[in-house]
Amino acid sequence: MGTLFKNGTVVTASDMVQADILVEGEIITLIGKDLSGDGHDVVDCSGKYIMPGGIDVHTHLDLPFGGTISNDDFDVGHMAAAFGGTTMHIDFVIQPIGGTLRDGLETWRKKSEGIAQIDYGFHMAVTDLNDDVMAEIPTMVDEGITSLKLFMAYKNVFQIDDDTLFNTMRVAAENGMIVMVHAENGDVEASLTPALLAEGKTDPVWHASSRPPEIEGEATNRAVVMSGLTGCPLYVVHMTCESAIDALRRGRALGYPVMGETCVQYFFLTVEDHLGAPGFEGAKYVCSPPIRTTHDQGILWQAVKDGTLQIVSTDHCDFWYDGGHGPWQEWAEKTGGTDWVGYEKQDPSYRRPGKELGKDDFSKIPNGMPGLEDRMMVMWDAGVNSGKISPSRFVELNCTNPAKIFGMYPRKGTIAVGADADILVWDPEVEHTISAETHHMRVDYNVYEGMTVKGKPVQVYQRGNKLVDGDEWLGNNGDGKFIARKPNAQVL
């Protein structure tokens, strides 16, 4: 017995067709017209779209950062992702300073194995490169990790120099890997921030002044040039502004293997209205690079329409706005300061430290915001419903291109015979009002609070197993699989 999806409109990156889909076991086995439902469970998709599950290639679950740990993990974070239509994500393993890449990998395996509820993969963030670690890079391909991330920002924490960037790209290119960069000039930021604080400019809004668009554009251009020199595929994460997009566009015009993403929040939030909110409210919207202006939003929409940008992700990394509740010192001594989630599960009134860490100093506000659950719904409403992008382009940006660029296609990211049965039954007519009171992420605010969107997934399947049915959660810990990715993936 299989599952037959009937009477829906199948949406892929290239087509929209009326068709039925038969799933047997974990894969799609047949696509056709008027397929018989005899012996199968039939899902009536009349009036609905059938789309591949979303893939978010930029997440930070259970991440130690800025004196705390991000809230969502491979348990609750996965449930939230699925309710929003995301059935696969790629998280960033962080190499510990002084440690090896494998040290970081083992830590992230412990965070995910036996806990995961949706499928996942890993990028490897290289933070401390020496000869031994350079020699270790090719072994990551054998582990199914084919992407490296380097930080051009966060001086004295994660930032690498140009020599490291250039030589890592050479090794990556030799092994069919892709290099991802956080493109901001960390040296300039490290000079701007203390100068602002010395002038008494401590509120969240000054975060944007410490990381102006010029330093994002400069760093992006530097990475693009190095990609051209080495032939290494480059993927610039969370692009926000005109100068960065211009640098990427120049590289693509020259034939360099360069690609980029933006994140959903950069289409909707602005420095003036959000980061500059009264009091400490702006801390909710602190992320790096910062949110920008309505002008930059227009630039980003054009870039996703004309193909300069290939993917929309989230950079999901959420922290409590009203955090730090409870006797953390005592709990940290008992657990080594790592099992804060366990403590919160025992008593939800307690919360690990959050955004309040930067109450009197914007540079100490943990960078990041929630979005994993909301990405596809807000992009459908603002993109497809407005006519900015087609349903097929929506699938391309959120499902298919992520699979192609990161070595999972055609197993993931499309509706095709032989593909994993990661399927969304998407109702384009249903309305949903986004709110922290109803979302499934472990965080006390939502950056899209009160936004009413039209269109959402009403049923979500992963490898043929139903995870979401309306408001009901059917997933289980341990059902999510690590997806090993292939080298020499597509450059789009």
C-alpha positions as CSV (number, residue, x, y, z in Angstrom):
1,M,0.0,0.0,0.0
2,G,1.2,3.5,-0.9
3,T,0.0,7.0,-0.6
4,L,-1.6,8.6,-3.6
5,F,-1.9,12.4,-3.9
6,K,-4.7,13.1,-6.3
7,N,-6.3,16.1,-8.0
8,G,-3.6,18.7,-7.1
9,T,-1.4,21.0,-9.1
10,V,2.2,19.8,-9.0
11,V,4.6,22.7,-8.8
12,T,8.3,22.2,-9.6
13,A,11.0,24.7,-10.5
14,S,10.1,24.3,-14.2
15,D,6.5,23.3,-14.4
16,M,3.0,23.5,-13.0
17,V,0.8,20.5,-14.1
18,Q,-2.3,18.7,-13.0
19,A,-1.1,15.3,-11.9
20,D,-1.3,12.5,-9.3
21,I,1.7,11.3,-7.3
22,L,2.2,7.8,-5.9
23,V,4.5,7.4,-3.0
24,E,5.6,3.9,-2.0
25,G,7.9,3.6,1.0
26,E,10.0,6.7,1.2
27,I,10.1,7.6,-2.5
28,I,8.0,8.9,-5.3
29,T,7.4,5.9,-7.6
30,L,4.8,7.2,-10.2
31,I,3.5,10.5,-11.5
32,G,0.6,10.5,-13.9
33,K,-3.0,11.4,-14.8
34,D,-6.0,9.7,-13.2
35,L,-4.0,7.1,-11.3
36,S,-6.1,4.5,-9.5
37,G,-6.4,4.8,-5.8
38,D,-7.1,1.1,-5.3
39,G,-5.0,-0.3,-2.5
40,H,-3.6,3.1,-1.5
41,D,-4.3,5.8,1.0
42,V,-5.7,8.7,-1.1
43,V,-4.9,12.3,-0.2
44,D,-7.4,14.6,-2.0
45,C,-5.5,17.7,-3.1
46,S,-8.3,19.4,-5.0
47,G,-7.7,23.2,-5.1
48,K,-4.2,22.8,-3.6
49,Y,-0.6,22.8,-4.8
50,I,1.7,19.8,-4.4
51,M,5.3,21.0,-3.9
52,P,8.6,19.6,-2.7
53,G,9.5,20.2,0.9
54,G,11.5,23.3,1.6
55,I,15.2,23.3,2.3
56,D,16.8,25.9,4.5
57,V,20.5,25.8,3.9
58,H,21.4,28.4,6.6
59,T,20.5,27.6,10.2
60,H,22.1,27.7,13.6
61,L,20.4,25.3,16.0
62,D,21.7,24.9,19.6
63,L,24.6,27.3,18.8
64,P,26.8,28.6,21.6
65,F,27.2,32.3,20.8
66,G,27.7,35.6,22.6
67,G,27.6,34.2,26.1
68,T,24.5,32.0,25.6
69,I,23.1,29.3,23.4
70,S,20.5,29.7,20.6
71,N,17.1,28.4,21.7
72,D,15.9,26.1,19.0
73,D,17.5,22.6,18.8
74,F,17.2,19.5,16.6
75,D,14.0,18.7,18.5
76,V,11.7,21.8,18.8
77,G,13.5,23.6,15.9
78,H,12.7,20.7,13.6
79,M,9.0,20.6,14.5
80,A,8.8,24.4,13.9
81,A,10.5,24.0,10.5
82,A,8.1,21.3,9.4
83,F,5.0,23.3,10.4
84,G,6.3,26.0,8.0
85,G,6.9,23.5,5.2
86,T,10.7,23.0,5.6
87,T,11.6,19.3,5.6
88,M,15.4,19.6,5.3
89,H,18.0,22.0,6.6
90,I,21.7,22.4,6.7
91,D,23.2,23.5,10.0
92,F,26.7,24.9,10.7
93,V,29.2,22.9,12.6
94,I,31.7,25.2,14.3
95,Q,35.3,24.1,14.6
96,P,36.4,24.8,18.2
97,I,39.4,27.1,18.5
98,G,42.4,24.9,19.0
99,G,40.5,21.9,17.9
100,T,40.0,19.9,14.7
101,L,37.1,19.9,12.2
102,R,36.3,16.4,13.5
103,D,36.0,17.7,17.0
104,G,33.3,20.1,15.8
105,L,31.6,17.4,13.8
106,E,31.4,15.0,16.8
107,T,29.8,17.8,18.9
108,W,27.1,18.4,16.3
109,R,26.4,14.7,15.9
110,K,25.6,14.6,19.6
111,K,23.2,17.5,19.2
112,S,21.3,15.8,16.4
113,E,21.5,12.0,16.4
114,G,18.5,10.3,17.9
115,I,16.9,13.7,18.4
116,A,16.3,15.0,14.8
117,Q,12.7,15.0,13.5
118,I,13.4,16.3,9.9
119,D,16.3,15.5,7.6
120,Y,19.5,17.6,8.0
121,G,23.0,18.1,6.8
122,F,26.1,20.0,8.0
123,H,28.3,22.7,6.7
124,M,31.8,23.0,8.3
125,A,32.7,26.4,9.6
126,V,36.5,26.7,9.7
127,T,37.6,29.0,12.5
128,D,41.2,28.0,13.3
129,L,43.1,26.9,10.2
130,N,46.6,25.4,10.4
131,D,48.4,22.9,8.3
132,D,46.8,19.9,10.1
133,V,43.3,21.3,9.7
134,M,44.0,22.2,6.0
135,A,45.0,18.5,5.5
136,E,41.8,17.5,7.2
137,I,39.5,19.4,4.9
138,P,39.3,16.8,2.1
139,T,38.3,14.1,4.7
140,M,35.0,16.0,5.2
141,V,33.8,14.9,1.8
142,D,33.9,11.3,3.0
143,E,31.6,12.4,5.8
144,G,29.1,13.9,3.4
145,I,30.1,17.5,4.2
146,T,31.0,19.3,1.0
147,S,30.7,22.9,2.0
148,L,33.0,25.1,4.1
149,K,32.2,28.3,5.8
150,L,34.7,31.1,6.5
151,F,34.0,34.3,8.5
152,M,35.4,37.5,7.1
153,A,33.9,39.2,10.2
154,Y,33.9,38.7,14.1
155,K,37.5,39.8,14.6
156,N,39.3,37.8,17.4
157,V,36.5,35.3,17.4
158,F,35.9,33.6,14.0
159,Q,37.5,36.0,11.5
160,I,40.0,34.6,9.0
161,D,42.6,36.5,7.0
162,D,42.9,36.7,3.2
163,D,45.7,34.2,3.1
164,T,43.4,31.7,4.9
165,L,40.5,32.4,2.5
166,F,42.6,32.1,-0.6
167,N,44.3,28.8,0.4
168,T,41.1,27.3,1.7
169,M,39.5,28.0,-1.6
170,R,42.3,26.3,-3.5
171,V,42.0,23.1,-1.4
172,A,38.2,23.2,-1.6
173,A,38.3,23.5,-5.4
174,E,40.7,20.6,-5.7
175,N,38.2,18.4,-3.8
176,G,34.9,19.5,-5.4
177,M,33.8,21.5,-2.4
178,I,32.1,24.9,-2.2
179,V,33.2,27.8,0.1
180,M,30.7,29.9,1.8
181,V,31.6,33.3,3.3
182,H,30.1,35.7,5.8
183,A,31.2,38.8,3.9
184,E,31.8,41.8,6.2
185,N,35.1,43.5,6.7
186,G,35.7,42.6,10.4
187,D,38.7,44.9,10.8
188,V,36.7,47.9,10.0
189,E,33.8,46.8,12.2
190,A,36.3,46.3,15.0
191,S,37.3,49.9,14.7
192,L,33.8,51.4,14.3
193,T,32.1,49.6,17.3
194,P,34.3,50.9,20.1
195,A,34.2,54.4,18.7
196,L,30.4,54.4,18.7
197,L,30.3,53.0,22.3
198,A,32.8,55.6,23.4
199,E,30.4,58.3,22.1
200,G,27.6,56.8,24.3
201,K,25.9,55.2,21.3
202,T,24.9,52.0,23.0
203,D,21.3,51.4,21.8
204,P,20.4,48.6,19.4
205,V,20.0,51.0,16.4
206,W,23.8,51.7,16.4
207,H,24.4,48.1,15.5
208,A,23.7,49.1,11.9
209,S,26.2,51.9,12.0
210,S,28.9,49.5,13.3
211,R,28.4,47.4,10.2
212,P,27.5,49.7,7.3
213,P,26.7,48.4,3.8
214,E,30.1,49.5,2.5
215,I,32.0,46.9,4.5
216,E,29.7,44.2,3.3
217,G,30.2,45.2,-0.3
218,E,34.0,45.4,0.1
219,A,34.2,42.0,1.6
220,T,31.9,40.4,-1.0
221,N,34.0,41.9,-3.8
222,R,37.2,40.5,-2.2
223,A,35.7,37.0,-1.9
224,V,34.4,37.2,-5.5
225,V,37.8,38.1,-6.8
226,M,39.4,35.1,-4.9
227,S,36.8,32.8,-6.4
228,G,37.8,34.0,-9.8
229,L,41.5,33.4,-9.0
230,T,41.0,29.9,-7.6
231,G,38.1,28.6,-9.6
232,C,36.5,27.7,-6.3
233,P,32.6,27.9,-6.2
234,L,31.7,30.7,-3.9
235,Y,28.4,31.1,-2.0
236,V,27.9,34.4,-0.2
237,V,25.5,34.0,2.7
238,H,22.9,36.5,4.0
239,M,23.4,39.3,1.4
240,T,21.6,42.5,2.3
241,C,22.5,45.5,0.3
242,E,23.1,47.1,-3.1
243,S,26.9,47.2,-2.9
244,A,27.2,43.5,-2.1
245,I,24.7,42.5,-4.9
246,D,26.6,44.7,-7.4
247,A,29.9,42.8,-6.5
248,L,28.2,39.4,-7.0
249,R,26.7,40.5,-10.2
250,R,30.1,41.7,-11.6
251,G,31.6,38.3,-10.7
252,R,28.8,36.4,-12.5
253,A,29.2,38.7,-15.5
254,L,32.9,37.7,-15.6
255,G,32.0,34.0,-15.5
256,Y,33.2,33.4,-12.0
257,P,31.5,30.5,-10.2
258,V,29.9,32.8,-7.6
259,M,26.4,32.5,-6.1
260,G,24.5,34.1,-3.2
261,E,21.6,34.0,-0.9
262,T,19.6,36.5,1.0
263,C,17.5,35.8,4.1
264,V,13.8,36.4,4.4
265,Q,14.0,39.0,7.1
266,Y,15.9,41.4,4.8
267,F,12.8,41.7,2.6
268,F,10.6,43.0,5.4
269,L,12.5,44.7,8.2
270,T,14.3,48.1,8.2
271,V,16.7,50.0,10.4
272,E,14.3,52.8,10.9
273,D,11.2,50.9,11.8
274,H,12.6,47.9,13.6
275,L,16.2,48.2,14.7
276,G,15.4,51.8,15.8
277,A,12.2,50.8,17.7
278,P,11.8,52.6,21.1
279,G,13.6,51.5,24.1
280,F,15.4,48.1,23.9
281,E,12.8,46.7,21.4
282,G,15.3,47.0,18.5
283,A,17.4,44.2,20.1
284,K,14.9,41.7,18.7
285,Y,16.1,42.6,15.2
286,V,19.9,42.5,15.8
287,C,21.6,40.2,13.3
288,S,24.7,40.5,11.2
289,P,24.9,41.8,8.6
290,P,22.2,44.2,9.8
291,I,18.8,44.8,8.3
292,R,18.9,47.7,5.9
293,T,16.6,50.1,4.1
294,T,13.5,49.9,1.8
295,H,15.8,50.8,-1.1
296,D,17.9,47.7,-0.4
297,Q,14.7,45.6,-0.2
298,G,13.9,46.6,-3.7
299,I,17.4,45.6,-4.8
300,L,17.0,42.1,-3.2
301,W,13.6,41.5,-4.9
302,Q,15.2,42.4,-8.3
303,A,18.1,40.0,-7.5
304,V,15.9,37.0,-6.8
305,K,13.8,37.8,-9.9
306,D,16.7,38.1,-12.3
307,G,18.8,35.2,-11.0
308,T,21.6,37.1,-9.3
309,L,20.6,35.5,-6.1
310,Q,19.8,31.7,-6.1
311,I,18.4,31.0,-2.6
312,V,16.3,32.5,0.2
313,S,17.2,31.1,3.6
314,T,16.8,32.3,7.2
315,D,20.1,32.4,9.2
316,H,17.7,31.1,11.9
317,C,19.4,31.7,15.3
318,D,16.9,32.7,17.9
319,F,17.4,34.0,21.5
320,W,15.0,35.0,24.2
321,Y,14.1,38.7,24.2
322,D,13.1,38.5,27.8
323,G,15.7,35.9,29.0
324,G,18.0,35.2,31.9
325,H,15.3,33.9,34.3
326,G,16.4,31.5,37.0
327,P,19.4,30.5,39.0
328,W,21.7,29.9,36.0
329,Q,24.9,29.8,38.0
330,E,23.8,26.9,40.1
331,W,22.5,25.0,37.0
332,A,25.6,25.7,35.0
333,E,27.8,24.2,37.7
334,K,25.7,21.1,37.7
335,T,25.7,20.6,33.9
336,G,28.8,22.3,32.7
337,G,26.7,25.2,31.4
338,T,25.5,23.4,28.4
339,D,22.1,21.8,29.2
340,W,20.0,24.9,29.5
341,V,17.3,23.4,27.3
342,G,17.0,20.6,29.8
343,Y,16.5,23.0,32.6
344,E,13.8,24.9,30.7
345,K,12.0,21.7,30.0
346,Q,11.9,21.0,33.7
347,D,10.5,24.4,34.4
348,P,9.4,26.6,31.5
349,S,9.4,29.7,33.7
350,Y,13.2,29.6,33.5
351,R,15.1,30.9,30.5
352,R,18.7,31.0,29.5
353,P,20.3,34.4,28.9
354,G,19.2,36.2,25.7
355,K,19.1,39.6,24.1
356,E,19.2,41.3,27.5
357,L,22.9,40.6,27.6
358,G,23.4,43.7,25.5
359,K,21.1,46.0,27.5
360,D,23.7,48.7,27.8
361,D,26.0,47.7,24.9
362,F,24.6,46.9,21.5
363,S,27.8,44.9,20.7
364,K,26.9,42.3,23.4
365,I,23.4,41.6,22.0
366,P,23.4,38.0,20.8
367,N,23.1,38.2,17.0
368,G,20.2,36.4,15.4
369,M,16.5,36.1,15.1
370,P,13.8,33.5,14.4
371,G,12.4,32.7,11.0
372,L,12.7,28.9,10.3
373,E,9.0,28.4,10.6
374,D,7.8,31.5,8.8
375,R,10.2,31.6,5.7
376,M,8.0,29.9,3.1
377,M,4.7,31.4,4.2
378,V,5.9,35.0,4.2
379,M,7.8,34.5,0.9
380,W,4.7,33.0,-0.8
381,D,2.5,35.8,0.4
382,A,4.9,38.7,-0.4
383,G,6.4,37.1,-3.5
384,V,3.8,34.9,-5.3
385,N,0.6,36.6,-4.2
386,S,2.0,40.0,-5.1
387,G,3.1,38.8,-8.6
388,K,6.8,39.4,-7.9
389,I,7.7,35.8,-8.5
390,S,5.9,32.8,-9.9
391,P,5.0,29.6,-7.9
392,S,7.8,27.8,-9.9
393,R,10.4,30.5,-9.0
394,F,9.2,30.1,-5.4
395,V,10.0,26.4,-5.5
396,E,13.3,27.1,-7.2
397,L,14.4,29.6,-4.5
398,N,13.3,27.6,-1.5
399,C,13.6,24.0,-2.6
400,T,15.3,23.1,-5.8
401,N,18.3,25.5,-6.0
402,P,19.3,24.6,-2.4
403,A,19.3,20.9,-3.4
404,K,21.3,21.5,-6.6
405,I,23.9,23.8,-5.2
406,F,24.6,21.7,-2.1
407,G,24.7,18.3,-3.7
408,M,21.3,16.7,-2.9
409,Y,19.5,16.9,-6.2
410,P,17.4,15.1,-7.4
411,R,17.0,13.1,-4.2
412,K,15.8,16.4,-2.6
413,G,14.3,19.6,-3.8
414,T,11.9,18.3,-6.5
415,I,8.9,16.2,-7.3
416,A,10.2,13.4,-9.6
417,V,10.1,9.6,-9.8
418,G,12.9,8.3,-7.5
419,A,13.1,11.4,-5.4
420,D,12.5,11.3,-1.6
421,A,8.8,11.9,-1.0
422,D,9.3,15.2,0.8
423,I,5.9,16.7,-0.1
424,L,3.9,19.7,0.9
425,V,0.2,20.0,0.3
426,W,-0.1,23.7,0.0
427,D,-3.4,25.5,0.3
428,P,-3.1,28.9,-1.5
429,E,-6.4,30.1,-0.1
430,V,-6.0,29.6,3.7
431,E,-5.1,32.6,5.8
432,H,-2.8,32.5,8.8
433,T,-1.8,35.3,11.2
434,I,1.7,34.9,12.4
435,S,2.3,35.3,16.2
436,A,4.6,34.3,19.0
437,E,1.5,33.0,20.7
438,T,0.9,30.3,18.1
439,H,4.3,29.6,16.5
440,H,6.2,26.5,17.4
441,M,9.7,28.0,17.7
442,R,11.1,28.3,21.3
443,V,11.3,32.1,21.4
444,D,9.1,34.8,23.0
445,Y,8.7,37.1,19.9
446,N,8.2,36.9,16.2
447,V,9.6,39.4,13.8
448,Y,6.5,39.1,11.6
449,E,4.1,39.5,14.6
450,G,0.5,40.2,13.4
451,M,1.3,39.6,9.7
452,T,-1.6,37.8,7.9
453,V,-0.4,35.6,5.1
454,K,-2.5,33.8,2.5
455,G,-1.2,30.3,1.6
456,K,0.4,27.7,3.9
457,P,1.2,24.0,4.1
458,V,-1.7,22.1,5.4
459,Q,0.0,18.7,5.2
460,V,3.7,18.0,5.3
461,Y,5.3,14.7,4.4
462,Q,9.0,13.7,4.8
463,R,10.1,10.6,2.9
464,G,6.5,9.5,2.8
465,N,5.8,9.9,6.5
466,K,3.3,12.5,7.5
467,L,4.7,15.1,9.9
468,V,2.1,17.8,9.9
469,D,-1.7,17.4,9.5
470,G,-3.3,20.8,10.0
471,D,-2.4,21.8,13.5
472,E,-1.4,18.3,14.5
473,W,2.2,17.2,15.0
474,L,3.0,13.6,14.0
475,G,6.8,13.6,13.9
476,N,9.1,11.6,16.2
477,N,12.6,12.1,17.5
478,G,15.1,10.1,15.6
479,D,13.1,10.0,12.4
480,G,15.2,12.7,10.8
481,K,18.1,11.5,8.9
482,F,21.6,12.9,8.2
483,I,21.8,13.5,4.5
484,A,25.3,13.0,3.1
485,R,25.9,15.4,0.2
486,K,27.8,14.9,-3.0
487,P,30.9,16.9,-4.1
488,N,31.1,18.7,-7.4
489,A,27.5,20.0,-7.2
490,Q,26.0,22.4,-9.6
491,V,27.0,26.1,-10.0
492,L,23.9,28.0,-10.9
